[in-house]
Amino acid sequence: MRGTDSKQEGMFSYVSPEARVPTKHPLRPIRAMVSEALEQMDRKFEKLYAQTGRPSIAPERLIRALLLQVLYSIRSERMLVEQLEYNLLFRGFVGLSVDEPVWDHSTFSKNRDRLFGADIARELFDAIVEQARMAGLLSDEHFSVDGTMIEAWASHKSFRPKDGSGGPPGTGGRNEVRDFHGEQRTNDTHASTTDPEARLYKKSSGTTAKLAYLGHAVSENRHGLIVAVEVTQANGTAERSAAVRMLKDLPTAQHPTLGADKGYDTRGFVSEVRKLNATPHVAQNVERSGGSAIDARTTRHAGYALSIKARKLIEESFGWAKDIGLLRRPKLRGRRKIEAAALLTFTGYNLVRMRNLLAAGFT
């Protein structure tokens, strides 16, 4: 018997958004891990808000929503709010009931300085890393480090002389036309008017220079989980300096190893790592002037080859962060905001990895 195409809508619904999510949906264990971390941050949230006045949107909900943006590659906060209007899966994850109105997209901008200026993103990242450590998913002996270029949300047209000179105004209205031919532009003499902290940077010789930051991360070699993240201004020594800082702050075994690509093969970096009682398992740069800083004292051990192989796990995290987490060119300006975005992105990466590892029975 054919059913009727009825347009009658029910007046009431007694099913919550969370109840409509399948019991084995991958977001369920992720939400449980995130909720546990946010509960530990409750006192931190209390200090950020006044005790009187109109209640604000719960910071836990805003953070869960931003994590959804990372996990589902939602490219703008306007689109995120649109999804929250009708997507029951997203409503259940954030904690919204069916009837609750969704806040305006500008709420994220207004709360970003409050939340991320107080290093909330870093505390959330650290809390998730600690969960991984308690679950036995982390190694405290073997690590890898790498860096990547993060394009700034600023155009070449904004890269102007610091002394205010420059050529005549361009033509073309709001999106003016400018001719850079013959103009010598460097970070010493020029700066972006829209993102002054961004720096003109070339990823390698022969590539296009772009306004950018550098993102740095350290992963443990057991499962490739990210255990440290930092964002710096783009320059030729930032990767090695950030690697030393992050290694210094990590809780490690007595003599850990640190794998890295040949870009880290300098005598200064190798010396700094050894001063921290760590063994630098850096890929040898045979084309380097003066020879590689890594000699047979390191390469003769079987662990060196294992570290060079395991180091490639960290490249997977950067690929995920840029293609899924939208870290290739985040729509934010300023180093602190970019770093907060990087921390949220790698938190999302760790959550996905941990969900898969725990489901497969790894410890």
Secondary structure, 3 states (H helix, E strand, C coil): CCCCCCCCCCCCCCCCCHHHCCCCCCHHHHHHHHHHHHHHCHHHHHHHCCCCCCCCCCHHHHHHHHHHHHHCCCCCHHHHHHHHHHCHHHHHHHCCCCCCCCCCCHHHHHHHHHHHCCCHHHHHHHHHHHHHHHCCCCCCCEEEEEEEEEECCCCHHHEEECCCCCCCCCECCCCCECCCCCCCCCCCCEEECCCCCCEEECCCCCCCCEEEEEEEEEEECCCCCEEEEEEEECCCCHHHHHHHHHHHHCCCCCCCEEEECHHHCCHHHHHHHHHCCCEEEECCCCCCCCCCCCCHHHHCCHHHHHHHHHCHHHHHHHHHHHHCCCCCCCCCCCHHHHHHHHHHHHHHHHHHHHHHHHHCCCC
